[in-house]
Amino acid sequence: MPHQTLPPPHWTYGSSAHSSQRELKLAYQDDLIGTDADLHIGNSRILFDAFNPSYNRYHLSDVLLQSGKGRVRLYAPLRAATRDTIPPIASADTLDLKLGRIRLENYEVAYTDEVGKLETNAKIGKLMVEGKELFLHKPSVIFA
């Protein structure tokens, strides 16, 4: 049987398939690779064209992230990555991800690379981008 995308779930937040959140906080820290990241989203709305976790299918049509902060800090890892420690990428990865339109409003972004001695801070009033292609084998995103 071929993979089928189920209709987007009906969330209790409204009549269309979407998710709305206030005050979402995410944190990630990994001493092995030397990464510390925090994301705070004050208000968000995410609309899906397709959503099927069984087939790893996530098609976001419209993402609005309002009033938040993002911070990434890179520092010396416990173990340096070598060709032997980087796992091979499975060519049969089934992630089906489409980004659609992404809007940021009133965001603060901070990036610090302690090893490379680089620090960047930005304040975003309004930014709107639309995803065209996403490449997971090499980290890059092409926006239309």
C-alpha positions as CSV (number, residue, x, y, z in Angstrom):
1,M,0.0,0.0,0.0
2,P,1.5,3.4,-0.9
3,H,2.2,6.0,1.7
4,Q,-0.8,8.3,2.2
5,T,-0.9,11.7,3.9
6,L,-3.7,11.9,6.3
7,P,-5.7,15.1,6.4
8,P,-4.3,17.5,8.9
9,P,-5.5,16.9,12.5
10,H,-8.3,19.0,13.8
11,W,-6.9,20.9,16.8
12,T,-9.1,22.1,19.5
13,Y,-7.8,25.6,19.0
14,G,-10.0,26.4,16.0
15,S,-11.7,25.2,12.9
16,S,-8.6,24.8,10.7
17,A,-5.6,22.5,11.2
18,H,-3.3,24.5,13.2
19,S,-1.5,24.8,16.5
20,S,-1.3,27.9,18.6
21,Q,0.9,28.3,21.7
22,R,1.9,31.0,24.1
23,E,5.1,31.0,26.1
24,L,6.9,28.0,24.6
25,K,10.5,27.4,25.9
26,L,12.9,24.8,24.5
27,A,16.4,24.1,25.7
28,Y,19.2,21.8,24.4
29,Q,22.6,21.2,25.9
30,D,25.2,18.6,24.7
31,D,28.7,18.7,26.2
32,L,29.8,15.9,23.9
33,I,29.5,18.1,20.8
34,G,29.8,21.4,22.7
35,T,26.3,22.9,22.0
36,D,24.0,24.9,24.3
37,A,20.8,26.4,22.8
38,D,17.6,28.0,24.1
39,L,14.5,29.1,22.3
40,H,11.7,31.1,23.8
41,I,8.6,31.8,21.7
42,G,6.1,34.3,23.2
43,N,3.3,33.6,20.8
44,S,3.0,31.3,17.7
45,R,0.7,29.9,15.1
46,I,1.6,27.0,12.8
47,L,-0.6,25.9,9.9
48,F,-0.1,22.5,8.3
49,D,-0.9,21.3,4.7
50,A,0.0,17.8,5.7
51,F,0.8,16.1,9.0
52,N,1.6,12.4,9.4
53,P,4.1,11.3,12.0
54,S,3.7,7.7,10.9
55,Y,5.4,8.5,7.7
56,N,7.6,11.4,9.0
57,R,5.6,13.9,6.9
58,Y,5.4,17.5,8.1
59,H,4.2,20.1,5.5
60,L,4.0,23.5,7.2
61,S,2.1,26.0,5.1
62,D,2.4,29.1,7.4
63,V,4.4,29.7,10.6
64,L,4.1,32.8,12.6
65,L,6.5,33.3,15.6
66,Q,6.0,36.4,17.6
67,S,8.0,38.0,20.4
68,G,10.8,35.6,21.3
69,K,14.5,35.0,21.8
70,G,16.9,32.4,20.4
71,R,20.4,31.7,21.6
72,V,23.0,29.2,20.4
73,R,26.4,28.8,22.1
74,L,29.1,26.5,20.7
75,Y,32.0,25.6,22.9
76,A,34.8,23.1,23.0
77,P,33.4,19.6,22.7
78,L,34.4,16.8,25.0
79,R,35.5,14.8,22.0
80,A,36.4,16.3,18.6
81,A,34.5,14.9,15.6
82,T,36.5,12.7,13.3
83,R,35.5,10.7,10.2
84,D,35.1,7.6,12.4
85,T,32.7,9.3,14.9
86,I,30.3,10.8,12.4
87,P,27.6,8.3,11.6
88,P,26.8,7.7,7.9
89,I,23.6,9.3,6.6
90,A,21.0,6.8,5.6
91,S,20.0,7.4,2.0
92,A,16.6,6.0,2.7
93,D,15.7,8.7,5.2
94,T,12.0,9.3,4.9
95,L,11.7,12.8,6.4
96,D,9.2,14.7,4.3
97,L,9.5,18.3,5.5
98,K,8.2,21.4,3.7
99,L,8.6,24.8,5.3
100,G,6.2,27.1,3.5
101,R,6.0,30.7,4.7
102,I,7.9,31.6,7.9
103,R,7.3,34.9,9.6
104,L,9.3,36.2,12.6
105,E,8.2,39.3,14.5
106,N,10.0,41.0,17.4
107,Y,12.8,38.4,17.9
108,E,16.2,38.6,19.4
109,V,18.9,36.2,18.2
110,A,22.3,35.5,19.7
111,Y,25.0,33.2,18.3
112,T,28.3,32.6,20.1
113,D,31.1,30.4,18.9
114,E,33.7,30.3,21.7
115,V,36.1,28.1,19.8
116,G,36.0,30.2,16.6
117,K,35.8,33.5,18.6
118,L,32.7,34.7,16.8
119,E,29.7,36.4,18.4
120,T,26.6,37.8,16.6
121,N,23.5,39.4,18.0
122,A,20.5,40.6,16.0
123,K,17.1,42.1,16.7
124,I,14.4,41.3,14.1
125,G,11.4,43.6,13.8
126,K,9.7,41.7,11.0
127,L,11.1,39.0,8.7
128,M,9.1,36.8,6.2
129,V,10.7,34.1,4.1
130,E,9.2,31.3,2.1
131,G,11.0,27.9,1.9
132,K,11.7,26.5,-1.5
133,E,14.1,23.6,-0.8
134,L,15.6,22.0,2.3
135,F,18.8,19.9,2.1
136,L,19.5,17.6,5.0
137,H,22.7,16.0,3.6
138,K,24.4,19.3,3.8
139,P,23.0,21.9,6.1
140,S,21.3,24.5,3.8
141,V,17.9,26.0,3.1
142,I,17.0,27.8,-0.1
143,F,14.3,30.5,0.3
144,A,12.3,31.7,-2.7
